[in-house]
């Protein structure tokens, strides 16, 4: 893999956005915790320090070891990074008189500076800090100011070190991407060679070398990630790839049959395994979300182990893990506070005796789709909304029963088909229905009913890290609601979720 740019994470909510902006420049980058960077930096062309929720003046402030970076590699310090360089190198950082959060405009730009080349006067930037740099570090030269922040951007004489108190990675910094491009391309001279085609060539070669003539078993889900992973592996090892598509009883309506049919003409060696009874019996009576996820993960492993034993000499288990899964499962200070377990991140139990291969581990979701397009995968398949590994189990709040699964499958089918019929499916990043653990009173004809409530969820996003609810037309929601209540026995009320991530998550469990 092309280790071109290293991003050291200090726990900022925006760190993943830095990586996305860098990738958009066709430059490969990786995020590492500030206190656990790669041992060998020889292949990196530049380093970026992220922001942080900490203050540099706090006793527990993150203290990175920059001895192998400062003055040796081009360095861009963002927000906390800029304050860190000032505070510990002869400058001064103090609490700001006013909290500097939100939009601001550059009021001064130093002429002739490559970092700000092409940046327009009064360019809008996004501030997010409660401390401010009162005095620059030794050798510091101010490059830009706003009305309230004199030292909004600076560089350090005698080294290729730049620092900014604003966030160029966020949407509201209108020319932030240009500044990142100036730093990475013009100043650090990082090659812009990370493209879908280059990734395919490199990863296929890597897979060939890594796997050799070994056999690999892969769990297909019908989704984008596992499909692209399968096609990449098939390109690398051909007939040594054995794909298994498991029906866990928690798929969408008719999905098991539809997905198997979809793979039929793709040249993949796929076996369908209906283990729905096994999953549902193991989930009976469980209502805790984390226990549900872990139970499903355990049974998946058991099913895979059973199937792998039917094959001879299988050495590897392939997974469709992508970069957001990896990032959300790691933090800058060791194991993160668990928001929710990711079903495809982490080790396997010893009894499986399989090594793990994850071809997409370093890609964001939109990058996976671009790679899939370069491989010639059907656009309809690539355009499928993400679907959680635990399936409908985490969209049924409370315990799981076959009847609840039936109800939710029917509701979900009406909603998703409605989005497709009204030309809305491709305008939504992810959509689904949630079965709530409450009943409500309703009236059908002259009869009183006391039935289930379902919530519809539709969000727009690029990678699932953040998401906004979609403003679906009222007429559409009215039509879908009526159809669900009239067609799905057991439901008498439909609501629409208008929460964004954060603070909510996309899934309810």
C-alpha positions in Angstrom: 0.0 0.0 0.0 1.2 3.5 -0.7 2.1 5.0 2.6 2.2 8.6 1.5 0.5 10.7 4.3 0.4 9.9 8.0 -2.4 11.5 10.1 -1.8 11.5 13.8 -5.1 11.4 15.7 -5.5 13.3 19.0 -9.2 12.2 19.4 -10.8 14.9 17.2 -14.3 14.3 15.8 -13.0 15.6 12.5 -9.9 13.3 12.0 -11.8 11.0 9.6 -12.8 14.0 7.6 -9.1 15.0 7.2 -8.5 11.5 5.7 -11.4 11.8 3.4 -10.3 15.2 2.0 -6.8 13.8 1.5 -8.1 10.8 -0.3 -10.2 13.1 -2.5 -6.9 14.5 -3.8 -6.0 11.0 -5.0 -3.5 10.7 -2.2 -3.3 7.7 0.1 -3.3 8.4 3.8 -3.6 6.5 7.1 -4.8 7.5 10.6 -2.7 6.4 13.6 -3.2 7.2 17.3 -0.7 10.0 18.2 0.8 7.7 20.9 1.2 4.7 18.6 2.6 5.9 15.3 4.3 3.6 12.7 7.8 2.6 13.8 9.1 3.2 10.3 8.3 6.6 8.7 10.6 6.2 5.7 7.8 5.7 3.2 5.8 8.8 4.3 6.0 12.1 2.4 4.1 14.3 4.9 2.4 14.3 8.3 -0.8 15.9 9.6 -1.6 16.5 13.2 -5.3 16.4 14.0 -7.4 18.5 16.4 -8.4 17.3 19.8 -11.0 17.7 22.5 -8.1 18.4 25.0 -6.5 21.6 25.9 -2.7 21.8 25.5 -2.7 23.4 29.0 -4.3 20.4 30.6 -2.3 18.0 32.7 -3.5 15.0 30.7 -3.0 16.7 27.3 -1.7 14.4 24.6 2.1 14.7 24.1 3.2 13.3 20.8 6.8 12.4 20.1 7.6 14.5 17.1 11.4 13.9 17.1 11.3 11.9 13.9 8.9 14.3 12.2 9.7 18.0 13.0 12.2 19.3 10.5 12.4 15.9 8.7 9.1 15.6 7.1 6.6 18.3 5.9 4.2 18.8 8.8 0.7 20.4 8.9 -0.6 21.0 12.4 -4.4 21.5 12.7 -6.1 23.2 15.7 -4.8 21.3 18.7 -1.6 20.5 16.7 -1.0 24.2 16.0 -1.5 25.1 19.7 0.7 22.2 20.7 3.6 23.5 18.6 3.2 27.0 20.0 2.7 26.0 23.7 5.8 23.8 23.9 8.1 25.7 21.7 8.3 29.2 23.1 4.9 30.5 22.2 1.8 31.1 24.4 -1.6 29.5 24.4 -4.3 30.9 26.6 -8.1 30.6 27.0 -9.9 32.7 24.4 -11.9 35.6 25.6 -14.7 34.5 23.3 -15.3 30.9 22.4 -14.1 30.5 18.8 -16.5 28.1 17.3 -18.2 28.3 13.9 -17.7 30.3 10.7 -15.0 33.0 10.4 -13.4 34.9 7.6 -9.7 35.5 6.9 -9.1 39.2 7.2 -5.3 39.0 6.5 -3.4 36.7 4.1 0.4 37.0 3.8 1.3 37.4 0.1 3.6 35.0 -1.7 3.0 32.0 0.6 2.5 28.7 -1.3 0.2 27.3 1.5 -2.4 30.0 0.7 -1.8 30.2 -3.1 -5.1 30.8 -4.8 -7.0 31.4 -1.6 -9.4 34.3 -2.0 -9.6 37.3 0.3 -12.0 36.9 3.2 -12.1 33.1 2.6 -14.5 31.4 5.1 -12.9 28.9 7.6 -14.4 26.9 10.4 -13.1 27.4 14.0 -13.7 25.0 16.8 -11.6 25.7 19.9 -11.7 27.4 23.3 -8.0 28.2 23.5 -6.1 30.6 21.2 -2.5 31.2 20.3 -1.4 34.5 21.9 2.2 34.2 20.9 3.8 32.2 18.1 6.5 29.6 18.7 10.1 30.4 18.1 10.6 31.0 14.4 6.9 31.4 13.8 5.7 33.6 10.9 2.0 34.6 10.8 0.4 33.6 7.5 -3.3 34.5 8.0 -5.6 36.1 10.6 -9.3 36.5 11.2 -11.0 39.4 13.0 -10.8 37.6 16.4 -7.8 35.3 15.8 -4.6 37.0 14.9 -2.5 33.8 14.6 -5.0 31.8 12.5 -2.2 30.3 10.4 1.6 30.3 10.6 4.7 28.5 9.5 8.0 27.9 11.2 11.2 29.3 9.7 13.9 26.8 8.7 11.5 23.8 8.4 8.5 22.7 6.3 6.1 23.1 9.2 2.7 24.8 8.8 0.0 25.3 11.5 -3.6 26.4 11.4 -6.1 27.1 14.2 -9.1 26.4 11.9 -10.3 23.1 10.3 -9.7 22.9 6.5 -11.3 19.5 6.4 -14.9 20.5 7.2 -17.4 21.6 4.6 -17.7 25.1 6.0 -14.1 25.9 5.3 -14.9 26.8 1.7 -11.3 26.6 0.4 -9.9 24.2 2.9 -9.4 21.5 0.3 -7.3 23.9 -1.7 -5.1 24.6 1.3 -4.6 20.9 1.9 -3.8 20.5 -1.8 -1.3 23.4 -1.6 0.4 21.8 1.4 0.4 18.2 0.1 1.0 18.7 -3.6 2.9 22.0 -3.9 4.9 22.0 -0.7 5.3 18.3 0.3 5.3 17.1 -3.4 3.2 14.1 -2.5 2.2 12.1 -5.7 -1.5 12.0 -6.6 -1.5 8.4 -7.6 -4.2 6.8 -5.5 -7.0 5.9 -7.9 -9.4 2.9 -8.1 -7.4 1.3 -10.9 -4.1 1.7 -9.0 -5.7 0.3 -5.9 -7.0 -2.8 -7.8 -3.6 -3.5 -9.4 -1.8 -3.1 -6.1 -4.2 -5.0 -3.9 -4.6 -7.9 -6.4 -0.8 -8.3 -6.5 -0.7 -8.1 -2.7 -3.4 -10.8 -2.4 -1.5 -13.1 -4.8 1.7 -12.8 -2.8 0.0 -13.1 0.6 -2.4 -16.0 -0.2 -0.4 -17.9 -2.8 -2.2 -21.2 -3.6 -4.1 -21.3 -0.3 -7.9 -21.6 -0.2 -10.1 -18.7 1.1 -13.6 -18.8 2.4 -15.6 -15.5 2.2 -19.0 -14.7 3.7 -21.1 -12.8 1.1 -23.9 -10.6 2.4 -25.2 -9.3 -0.9 -23.9 -5.8 0.0 -21.3 -3.6 -1.7 -18.4 -4.4 0.6 -18.4 -8.2 0.6 -19.2 -8.2 -3.2 -16.2 -6.0 -4.1 -14.0 -8.0 -1.7 -15.1 -11.2 -3.5 -14.4 -9.9 -7.0 -11.0 -8.6 -6.0 -10.1 -12.0 -4.4 -11.5 -13.8 -7.4 -9.3 -11.7 -9.7 -6.3 -12.7 -7.5 -6.9 -16.4 -6.7 -9.8 -17.5 -8.9 -11.1 -21.0 -8.1 -9.4 -21.0 -4.7 -12.1 -18.6 -3.4 -15.2 -20.2 -1.8 -18.0 -17.8 -1.1 -20.8 -18.6 1.4 -24.0 -16.6 1.6 -25.8 -17.3 4.9 -29.4 -16.8 5.5 -29.5 -15.8 9.1 -33.3 -15.4 9.1 -32.8 -11.6 9.5 -32.4 -10.6 5.9 -34.8 -8.4 3.9 -37.9 -10.0 2.3 -36.9 -12.5 -0.5 -33.2 -11.4 -0.1 -31.7 -14.9 0.2 -33.1 -16.0 -3.2 -32.5 -12.6 -4.9 -28.9 -12.3 -3.9 -28.0 -15.9 -4.9 -29.6 -15.2 -8.3 -27.6 -11.9 -8.5 -24.3 -13.7 -8.0 -25.1 -16.5 -10.5 -23.6 -14.7 -13.5 -20.6 -13.0 -11.8 -18.3 -16.0 -12.1 -18.1 -16.4 -8.3 -18.2 -19.8 -6.6 -21.1 -19.2 -4.2 -22.9 -21.6 -1.8 -26.2 -20.6 -0.1 -26.7 -21.8 3.4 -30.1 -21.4 5.1 -29.3 -21.2 8.8 -32.3 -19.1 9.8 -33.7 -21.5 12.3 -30.3 -21.8 14.0 -29.9 -18.0 14.4 -33.5 -17.4 15.5 -33.4 -20.1 18.2 -30.1 -18.7 19.6 -31.6 -15.2 19.7 -34.8 -16.2 21.4 -35.4 -14.1 24.6 -32.4 -11.8 24.1 -33.3 -8.1 24.1 -29.9 -6.4 24.8 -28.5 -4.9 21.6 -24.8 -5.8 22.3 -25.8 -9.4 23.3 -27.7 -9.7 20.0 -24.8 -8.5 18.0 -22.4 -10.8 19.8 -24.8 -13.8 19.5 -25.1 -13.3 15.8 -21.4 -12.9 15.4 -20.8 -16.1 17.4 -23.4 -18.1 15.3 -21.9 -16.7 12.1 -18.5 -18.1 13.2 -20.1 -21.4 14.0 -21.8 -21.7 10.7 -18.6 -20.7 8.9 -16.7 -23.2 10.8 -19.1 -26.0 9.9 -19.0 -25.0 6.2 -15.2 -24.6 6.2 -14.9 -28.1 7.5 -16.7 -29.4 4.5 -13.9 -27.9 2.4 -10.3 -29.2 2.5 -7.3 -27.1 3.4 -9.0 -23.7 3.8 -6.4 -21.4 5.3 -8.1 -17.9 5.2 -11.3 -16.2 6.1 -12.0 -13.1 4.0 -14.1 -10.2 5.3 -15.5 -7.0 3.8 -14.2 -4.8 6.6 -13.8 -1.2 5.6 -12.0 1.8 7.1 -14.8 3.3 9.2 -15.3 -0.1 10.9 -11.6 0.0 11.8 -11.6 3.6 13.0 -14.7 3.3 15.1 -13.2 0.2 16.8 -10.0 2.0 17.9 -9.3 5.2 19.8 -6.2 7.3 20.5 -6.0 6.1 24.1 -6.3 2.4 23.7 -9.7 0.6 23.4 -12.4 3.2 22.7 -15.7 3.5 24.6 -17.8 1.0 22.8 -20.6 2.7 20.9 -21.5 -0.6 19.3 -19.6 -3.7 18.3 -18.8 -4.1 14.6 -19.5 -7.7 13.5 -16.5 -7.9 11.2 -13.7 -6.3 13.2 -11.5 -8.2 15.5 -9.9 -11.6 15.8 -11.4 -15.1 15.4 -11.5 -17.7 18.1 -8.6 -20.1 18.1 -10.6 -23.1 17.1 -11.2 -21.8 13.6 -7.5 -21.9 12.8 -8.1 -19.4 9.9 -6.1 -16.3 9.1 -8.1 -13.2 8.2 -7.7 -11.3 4.9 -9.5 -7.9 4.5 -8.9 -6.4 1.0 -11.0 -3.3 1.7 -9.7 -2.5 5.2 -8.2 0.8 4.2 -11.1 2.1 2.0 -14.1 4.4 2.8 -17.5 3.3 1.5 -17.5 5.6 -1.5 -14.0 4.4 -2.5 -15.3 0.8 -2.3 -18.0 1.8 -4.8 -15.5 3.5 -7.2 -13.3 0.4 -7.0 -16.3 -1.8 -7.7 -17.1 0.4 -10.8 -13.6 0.0 -12.1 -14.0 -3.8 -11.7 -17.2 -3.7 -13.9 -19.6 -4.7 -11.1 -23.3 -4.0 -11.9 -24.1 -0.4 -10.9 -27.4 -1.5 -9.3 -25.5 -3.7 -6.9 -22.9 -1.0 -6.2 -25.8 1.4 -5.5 -27.3 -0.7 -2.8 -27.8 0.9 0.5 -25.6 -0.4 3.4 -27.3 -3.1 5.4 -26.1 -4.0 8.9 -24.3 -7.3 9.4 -26.7 -8.3 12.2 -29.5 -7.6 9.8 -33.0 -6.9 11.0 -32.2 -8.0 14.6 -30.9 -4.5 15.5 -34.0 -3.0 13.8 -36.3 -5.0 16.1 -36.0 -3.3 19.5 -36.4 -5.9 22.2 -36.4 -9.7 21.7 -36.6 -11.4 18.3 -39.5 -13.7 17.3 -40.3 -15.1 13.8 -43.5 -13.0 13.8 -41.6 -9.7 14.5 -39.2 -10.6 11.7 -42.2 -11.2 9.3 -43.7 -7.8 10.2 -40.5 -5.9 9.8 -39.7 -7.6 6.5 -43.0 -6.6 5.1 -42.8 -3.0 6.3 -39.2 -2.7 5.1 -40.2 -4.1 1.7 -43.0 -1.5 1.3 -40.7 1.4 2.3 -37.7 0.4 0.1 -39.8 -0.5 -2.9 -41.6 2.8 -2.5 -38.3 4.7 -2.5 -37.4 2.9 -5.8 -40.8 3.5 -7.4 -40.7 7.2 -6.6 -37.1 7.8 -7.8 -35.9 8.5 -4.3 -33.7 5.4 -3.6 -30.5 6.8 -5.1 -31.0 10.1 -3.3 -30.8 8.3 0.1 -27.6 6.8 1.5 -29.3 4.3 3.8 -32.9 3.5 4.6 -34.8 1.0 6.6 -37.6 0.4 9.1 -37.5 -0.1 12.8 -40.0 -2.2 14.8 -40.6 -0.5 18.2 -41.3 -2.4 21.4 -44.6 -0.6 22.0 -48.2 -1.0 20.9 -50.5 1.9 20.2 -54.3 2.2 20.0 -55.8 2.5 16.5 -59.1 2.2 14.7 -59.6 0.1 11.6 -63.2 0.3 10.3 -65.2 0.3 13.5 -62.8 -2.0 15.3 -60.3 -0.9 18.0 -56.8 -2.1 17.4 -53.8 -2.3 19.7 -50.8 -3.0 17.4 -47.2 -2.3 16.7 -45.5 1.0 15.9 -42.8 1.2 13.2 -40.3 4.0 12.6 -39.0 4.8 9.1 -35.3 5.9 8.8 -33.6 7.5 5.8 -30.3 9.3 6.0 -27.8 11.0 3.7 -24.1 10.5 4.2 -20.8 9.8 2.4 -19.3 7.2 4.8 -21.6 6.7 7.7 -19.3 8.6 10.1 -21.8 11.4 10.2 -25.4 11.5 8.7 -28.3 13.8 8.3 -32.0 12.7 8.0 -33.4 13.0 4.5 -36.3 15.4 3.9 -38.6 12.9 2.1 -41.7 14.5 0.5 -44.7 14.5 2.8 -46.8 13.1 0.0 -44.5 10.1 -0.2 -44.4 9.5 3.5 -48.2 9.7 3.6 -48.5 7.1 0.8 -46.0 4.7 2.3 -47.6 5.0 5.8 -51.0 4.2 4.4 -49.7 1.3 2.4 -47.8 -0.2 5.4 -50.9 0.1 7.7 -53.2 -1.3 5.1 -51.0 -4.2 3.9 -48.9 -5.3 7.0 -51.0 -7.1 9.6 -49.9 -6.1 13.1 -48.9 -2.5 12.5 -51.3 0.5 13.0 -48.9 3.5 13.4 -45.9 4.8 11.4 -43.5 7.5 12.5 -40.5 9.1 10.7 -37.1 9.5 12.4 -35.6 13.0 12.1 -32.5 12.5 14.2 -29.0 13.1 12.8 -25.7 11.3 13.6 -24.3 12.5 15.9 -25.9 12.6 18.4 -28.0 9.6 17.3 -26.6 6.6 15.4 -28.0 5.5 12.1 -29.3 2.2 13.5 -31.4 2.3 16.6 -29.4 -0.5 18.3 
